[in-house]
Amino acid sequence: MMDQVDTLVIGAGVVGLAVARAIALTGREVMVIEKEKAIGQGVSSRNSEVVHGGLYYPTSSLKAKLCVRGKEMLYAYCAERGLPMQQCGKLIVATSALQLPKLAQIEAQAVANGVPVQRLTREQARALEPELECIAALHSPTTGIVSSHDLMTALQGDLENAGGMLALATEVNGIQFFDQNLDQNRPFAGVLSAQSAIESGVNGESIELGFKQLINAAGLYAPQLAQRMQGLNAAHIPQAHYAKGNYYSLSGKSPFRHLIYPIPSAAGLGVHITVDLGGQAKFGPDVEWLDGITNPEEIDYSVDPRRADAFYAEVRKYWPGLRDGQLTPSYSGVRPKIVSKQDPAADFLIQGQSVHGISGLVNLFGIESPGLTSALAIGEYVAEMLQK
């Protein structure tokens, strides 16, 4: 007899763990499969660790709904468990008159989304942050920072306490879905094949698992994984695009108490300054489209020191006091985009049976920012989808 698991979640990043936890708390048997040797080694460990307010996103979008809901859930979750977080607030700054209409547009969107913001004059902004240069700003008091590692560790603990399992160093080779119309008496909806205990390029044990539900939360690898699903119409698999975000760390103490964000760009939120819970200030991410990359394994995460000139130029628009030599290449992350650089920003793409027709399958595509903030709400959303 083939081994069976009620629900499989592929990907042990913050979203995969949150989804698995939410489903396990409903009483279902859950296993998370992760190809790396530890949790959170992908997108989840290479971001700004910002708890976003939910200002920017169209009101009817999943990003708006799940960010605002997720923010509330995340602050409550961290407070309940004593996890490190700080609701420090942020300022979005306009540094030229040409940016004032965009600032007003962000303010209107925030109000429509039910997110508290306050418009500040230059004098009011500088009263909060004397080192800041701008002509106007928006204050978002519900923006904050969190430790993504501590959050993921807590989610893993909840999952395992609810009876869930975690299979690390296990790479999925293929997934086959059965046609339930042909045999409604099958004990499961599909079969997953994988290799476990991958080490030093040597494949370990081959695994086959039957399942009733499968959630693709593989981040950068989600479209690639979907292509391995026999029975899924390829028309429902978006083209993957990768937009790298580079970070530079600041030598010396941060000049700001709040997070400082410029007016957002087309593909990101601009080169902003954040301070982690350890007090280290960092700038980023910028947007570097990785044209020609078709496989996440090909991504080079090193930060090119030559990008520093652009960082200095962007940061000095709102912090003229930045001195030469204060920025050091730090780390980078990659956004799992499902649109190209020529296209408008895409919403989260969460596909269930109503889209692709396969019972028990949920594909999560394009879960970029604000994915960390939205993680608990995404878990709640997916669990409700599967219960329906």
Disulfide bonds with the S-S distance in Angstrom:
none
